[in-house]
């Protein structure tokens, strides 16, 4: 179950779209390289990547091009969860064959009020159909969007049935009581917890977690990775507080368009601001406000 | 904008899965023929069809086989909405080229709290990319599942921008005030309202609506189609009350597995009861209860 190459902090990498609306693979590769040089791993095709606004086929083609272009699959965790078993299996198998360290897997998110039996059956079918002992699944718990919270009972069943495959979780519940309960029950068995929001990073590390996969890693990778590596240090609370300032500065803006606007701003490349529907880009006024907020806290990005 | 062949009542046809979990095309074709002989149109790949648990490619292959097998596309309205523009365009284009009377289109349903601007951009991109004057879109409003309610402002923008393409709506909001407001504002312009639940059928017809697309059409097509055709009759309220009895008898069971269990029961074909995850089939005890409830109201199905 142990994969030693996986970084503790990964960026759910924002997806650059060209004027035709397609993913600009070279720009994305360059961004991944910048993230790597700032100590972050690569969680392409997450919520921040607008993953579900991109077809499964386009995603897998892009992933293969990134790896062919030099992205190390051993530090890469693509999102491969879809509503259907078939599409989940297609993307997951492709990722495993490409040598990815793991996959981040949403539950099927169309139906609401689904049962643990139904969710278990979904993940079990995926695992059986992929049928590859290298598969490492990180469950993606994000109830504010999926409206599905993965119960401790479901996790227990999955980990018991597939101890070598269910490797951990990204928890974006925003509910620390839940995160803590998962860590307490499953951490001792090697289950790796990634906070879905870096404001929980220090608490997650102290409770035995592995790291975080958070939108802010897109713009502040180095400091977030540093805290994950130095959470034992005496100034760890101060480091966490500094990270929290950045989130506080941006909290009033919509997350994904804002991450893209920040990168567009500091890279002086307005194309980065482009999103796919149903998201919309920040207005010019919002972009200015965002820049002012970051200036107030002396935040900037270099090397893009 | 007028398509004269479209039935007033369509079934969101349940999908039969074989032991390998694939759609049994011959069984589905037979079911469509039975529905047609009971005056219902064919809305394959809706929520009741477990559409989002089936890959886009499998859906389109099945649709083409059904049409090759004799299903009339002029009475067919497949669901073609997906989270991504690309997959929506793929399925919608395929349906238009196959000659389907219309398509039932979900909004992109992954992100929550999306704006009208973002939803408009999604539908506009789909329409522009399909680029076919034959396209007739019926918007699928189902906020209990998508958590997205299509505002009157959004509908106004879409109908104004694409008056020959935005043909109507299936409204499964369960909110009669909303349905009535949509009918009042857009009905006079030829916008066709399908109730998403047959309990609203008579009210919908009296307010100028077109018909309904409802789970119960899967098991009670003839009487629902009869009411839609005879809503002017003096006994229309009595007919509606009779339909309501069936829904009341089944209300405590989960919808999709129950529709399948009812067809399995009356066709004496237990394979019909199979569902895809994350849904789960009724338990044996639930199946017995369901049969007892239907017996109490003397409900049965023949000709399957």
Interface residues (C-beta under 8 A of the other chain):
Chain A: X21 X47 X52 X53 X54 X55 X58 X83 X84 X85 X86 X87 X90 X107 X108 X109 X110 X111 X112 X114 X115 X117 X118 X119 X121 X122 X125 X144 X145 X147 X276 X277 X278 X279 X280
Chain B: X21 X47 X52 X53 X54 X55 X58 X83 X84 X85 X86 X87 X90 X107 X108 X109 X110 X111 X112 X114 X115 X117 X118 X119 X121 X122 X125 X144 X145 X147 X276 X277 X278 X279 X280
